[in-house]
Amino acid sequence: MNLIDRVKNGSSIPEVELVAKSEGVSLDMVVHGLLDGTIVIPANPLHTSLKPGGVGKGLRTKVNANLGTSSDSCDVDLELRKLRTAVDCGADAVMDLSTGGDISAIRRRLIRECPVMFGTVPIYQAGILAIDQRGTIVDMTADDMFASVESHAQDGVDFMTIHCGVTQATIERLRRQGRLTNIVSRGGAFLTGWMLHNDRENPFYEQYDRLLELARQYDFALSLGDGLRPGSIVDASDRAQFQELIILGELVQRAREAGVQVFIEGPGHVPMDQIVANVQLEKTLCQGAPFYVLGPLVTDIGAGWDHITGAIGGAMAAAAGADFLCYVTPSEHLSLPDEHDVREGVVASRIAAHAADIVKGVPGAIEWDRKMSAARKALDWAGQAELSLVPELARKGHQKTPTQEHACSMCGKYCAMAVVEQYLGAKTTTRCE
């Protein structure tokens, strides 16, 4: 039985109990969310190092970090260091998007050391194998695509991005739309090229029941990909994007009927005034399925700083109801990220996620901020560091410029809180509990 079967049968479910405890919510709430599809717990039983996590309504907004080699850069040790950096900085999930080197061996090494949810995009490997064996991506077969999905499942992948909504109908709408950036999803591009060259329908859509059978058998979650996500804010919210979303909404219902956990991937590049509408539309069309967004980036001119453009959009999307943020690093659009980029991307997205959790009333969110404010009022530097997202960075920041005062070197003896507390009769040496 997969996880949904065990929930329906009332069996003891350690994964669900762990999620409820870590989130500070009731077991009944998590069970109800799993059964109505508004919560997912991607947990492939073959991922033995996993500490299960939940994504969805009423839970803390989660953050994913993308890792992986490329055809230009393949250093497995670097990817392992990036994995550790992402986990140390608080990432709730990682995705291996490797396209260079021995992709299977890289994936297996990363999974063995990964304690958080692990995702992949199997079409990448299917396409690359087709190039190696037959010369071009368009020489893939449907069986190649499904074989890649099964091999990832056998390795212990917890969730897979599958671009089931890229169909002949959505491609035709893309043609008529006249986008500036057309398709920026690598998986979406692989499938579009294959479909147009072979004049055939997307096998993941045409044989969707076959995909559901694999998901049930190996108990991985489907992340229905946004192959037509906008790659520019001027392309956001167009007919092609929403046609794909309509199809994904129909596929969500079929997945739930089959007892398969499913969530939806979303854009992309979206201006600020369209973010809330995008989230609301996904929640309506996809019957409350958890929403996983890349960014979204709110401007296209942030090259080198796109972790900030993504965090701005991520905070807005999560506050509106998005459940899962895929981080964006400073090197987005420029190069393969290094360890520093991973750290910056995870921290920026975690700030966005937490800011949204305060608005959503997620248990414990505002209490964390209240404790930090009490530590600041008390000039409790050790306490502030421990309450920071990355304590070591906070410690280094405070120690950067020495001061003889209790306050930091920004204000020194003229610290506003210290001065006011003196005249209000309170002691600035009080420590928060």
Long-range contacts (C-beta under 8 A, 24 or more apart in sequence): 2-216, 2-219, 2-259, 2-260, 3-34, 3-41, 3-43, 3-219, 3-261, 4-34, 4-35, 4-259, 4-260, 4-261, 5-259, 7-31, 7-34, 7-35, 8-35, 8-259, 14-52, 15-41, 15-43, 15-52, 16-41, 18-51, 18-52, 19-52, 19-53, 19-54, 19-59, 22-53, 23-54, 23-58, 23-59, 23-60, 23-363, 24-363, 24-364, 25-58, 25-59, 25-363, 29-58, 30-54, 30-59, 33-57, 33-58, 33-59, 34-261, 36-288, 37-252, 37-256, 37-261, 37-262, 37-287, 37-288, 37-289, 38-288, 38-289, 38-290, 39-290, 40-159, 40-221, 40-261, 40-262, 40-263, 40-290, 41-221, 41-261, 42-93, 42-117, 42-119, 42-158, 42-159, 42-220, 42-221, 42-261, 43-117, 43-158, 43-219, 44-118, 44-153, 44-156, 44-157, 44-158, 44-218, 44-219, 44-220, 45-219, 46-153, 46-154, 46-155, 46-156, 46-218, 47-111, 47-114, 47-118, 47-156, 47-157, 47-158, 48-156, 49-111, 49-112, 49-113, 49-114, 49-115, 50-114, 50-115, 50-116, 50-117, 50-118, 50-156, 50-158, 51-115, 51-116, 52-117, 53-92, 53-93, 53-116, 53-117, 55-92, 55-117, 55-263, 55-290, 55-292, 55-323, 55-324, 56-263, 56-290, 56-323, 57-288, 57-290, 57-323, 58-362, 59-323, 59-362, 60-353, 60-357, 60-362, 60-364, 60-365, 61-318, 61-322, 61-323, 61-324, 61-325, 61-353, 61-354, 61-356, 61-357, 61-360, 61-362, 62-92, 62-93, 62-323, 62-324, 62-325, 62-353, 63-90, 63-91, 63-92, 63-93, 63-324, 63-325, 63-326, 63-327, 63-346, 63-349, 63-350, 63-353, 64-91, 64-92, 64-93, 64-94, 64-95, 64-117, 64-119, 64-292, 64-324, 64-325, 64-326, 64-327, 65-91, 65-93, 65-94, 65-95, 65-327, 65-342, 65-345, 65-346, 66-94, 66-95, 66-97, 66-326, 66-327, 66-337, 67-94, 67-95, 67-96, 67-97, 67-98, 67-110, 67-342, 68-95, 68-96, 68-97, 68-98, 68-99, 68-106, 69-98, 69-99, 69-100, 69-101, 69-103, 69-106, 69-336, 70-98, 70-99, 70-100, 70-336, 71-99, 71-100, 72-100, 72-336, 73-100, 73-336, 74-100, 74-101, 76-101, 76-105, 76-106, 76-109, 78-338, 78-339, 79-106, 79-110, 80-109, 80-110, 80-113, 81-339, 82-337, 82-338, 82-339, 82-342, 83-110, 83-113, 83-114, 84-113, 85-339, 85-342, 85-343, 85-346, 86-342, 86-346, 87-114, 87-115, 87-116, 89-342, 89-343, 89-346, 89-347, 89-350, 89-389, 89-390, 90-346, 90-347, 90-350, 90-389, 90-390, 91-116, 91-327, 91-346, 92-116, 92-117, 93-117, 93-118, 93-119, 93-158, 93-159, 93-324, 94-118, 94-119, 95-119, 95-120, 95-121, 95-161, 95-326, 96-120, 97-121, 97-124, 98-124, 99-124, 99-128, 99-186, 103-128, 104-151, 104-155, 107-152, 107-155, 107-157, 108-155, 111-155, 111-156, 111-157, 117-158, 117-159, 118-156, 118-157, 118-158, 118-159, 119-157, 119-158, 119-159, 119-160, 119-161, 119-223, 120-152, 120-157, 120-160, 120-161, 121-160, 121-161, 121-186, 121-187, 121-225, 122-148, 122-149, 122-151, 122-152, 122-160, 122-162, 123-148, 123-162, 123-163, 123-187, 123-190, 123-191, 124-186, 124-187, 124-190, 125-151, 125-152, 126-190, 127-190, 137-190, 137-193, 137-194, 138-193, 138-194, 138-197, 138-198, 140-190, 140-194, 142-203, 142-206, 142-207, 145-203, 145-204, 146-203, 146-207, 146-210, 146-211, 146-214, 149-211, 149-214, 150-214, 150-218, 152-220, 153-214, 153-215, 153-217, 153-218, 153-220, 154-218, 157-220, 158-220, 158-221, 159-220, 159-221, 159-222, 159-223, 159-263, 160-220, 160-221, 160-222, 160-223, 161-187, 161-223, 161-224, 161-225, 161-265, 162-204, 162-211, 162-222, 162-223, 162-224, 162-225, 163-187, 163-188, 163-191, 163-202, 163-204, 163-224, 163-225, 163-226, 163-227, 164-202, 164-204, 164-205, 164-208, 164-211, 164-224, 164-225, 164-247, 164-248, 164-251, 165-205, 165-224, 165-225, 165-226, 165-227, 165-228, 165-244, 165-245, 165-247, 165-248, 165-251, 166-191, 166-192, 166-195, 166-202, 166-205, 166-227, 166-228, 166-244, 167-201, 167-202, 167-205, 167-244, 167-247, 168-195, 168-201, 168-202, 169-243, 169-247, 170-227, 170-228, 170-240, 170-243, 170-244, 170-247, 171-195, 171-196, 171-240, 173-239, 173-240, 173-243, 174-228, 174-240, 176-239, 177-235, 177-238, 177-239, 177-240, 179-230, 179-232, 179-235, 179-238, 179-240, 180-232, 180-234, 180-235, 181-230, 181-231, 181-232, 181-235, 182-231, 183-227, 183-228, 183-231, 184-229, 184-230, 184-231, 184-268, 185-225, 185-226, 185-227, 185-228, 185-229, 187-225, 187-227, 188-225, 188-226, 188-227, 188-228, 188-229, 189-227, 191-227, 192-227, 205-247, 205-251, 208-251, 208-254, 209-254, 209-258, 212-254, 212-255, 212-258, 212-260, 215-255, 215-258, 215-260, 215-261, 216-258, 216-259, 216-260, 221-260, 221-261, 221-262, 221-263, 222-255, 222-260, 222-261, 222-262, 222-263, 223-262, 223-263, 223-264, 223-265, 223-292, 224-248, 224-251, 224-252, 224-262, 224-263, 224-264, 224-265, 225-265, 226-264, 226-265, 226-266, 226-267, 226-268, 226-294, 229-265, 229-266, 229-267, 229-268, 229-269, 229-294, 230-267, 230-268, 230-269, 230-270, 231-268, 231-269, 232-269, 232-300, 233-269, 233-270, 233-271, 233-297, 233-298, 233-299, 233-300, 235-269, 236-267, 236-268, 236-269, 236-270, 236-271, 236-274, 236-278, 237-270, 237-274, 237-277, 237-278, 241-267, 241-268, 242-281, 245-281, 245-282, 245-285, 245-286, 246-285, 248-285, 248-286, 249-285, 249-286, 249-287, 252-286, 252-287, 252-289, 253-287, 256-287, 262-289, 263-289, 263-290, 263-291, 263-292, 263-323, 263-324, 264-289, 264-290, 264-291, 264-292, 265-292, 265-293, 265-294, 266-291, 266-292, 266-293, 266-294, 266-296, 266-317, 266-322, 267-293, 267-294, 267-295, 267-296, 268-293, 268-294, 268-295, 268-296, 268-297, 269-295, 269-296, 269-297, 269-300, 270-295, 270-296, 270-297, 270-298, 270-313, 271-298, 271-299, 272-298, 272-312, 272-313, 272-316, 275-313, 275-316, 275-317, 275-320, 276-316, 276-320, 278-317, 279-317, 279-320, 279-321, 279-322, 280-320, 280-321, 283-321, 290-323, 290-324, 291-317, 291-321, 291-322, 291-323, 291-324, 292-322, 292-323, 292-324, 292-325, 292-326, 293-317, 293-322, 293-324, 293-325, 293-326, 294-326, 294-328, 295-325, 295-326, 295-328, 297-328, 297-332, 303-332, 303-333, 303-334, 304-330, 304-331, 304-334, 305-330, 306-330, 306-332, 306-333, 307-332, 307-341, 307-344, 307-345, 307-348, 307-349, 308-348, 310-345, 310-348, 310-349, 310-352, 311-348, 311-349, 311-351, 311-352, 312-352, 314-349, 314-352, 314-353, 314-356, 315-351, 315-352, 315-353, 315-355, 315-356, 317-356, 318-352, 318-353, 318-355, 318-356, 318-357, 318-360, 319-355, 319-356, 319-359, 319-360, 321-360, 322-356, 325-349, 325-352, 325-353, 343-390, 347-389, 347-390, 347-393, 350-389, 351-389, 354-389, 371-432, 374-432, 375-431, 375-432, 376-417, 377-417, 377-421, 377-430, 377-432, 378-428, 378-429, 378-430, 378-431, 378-432, 379-406, 379-407, 379-415, 379-417, 379-418, 379-428, 379-429, 380-431, 380-432, 381-408, 383-431, 383-432
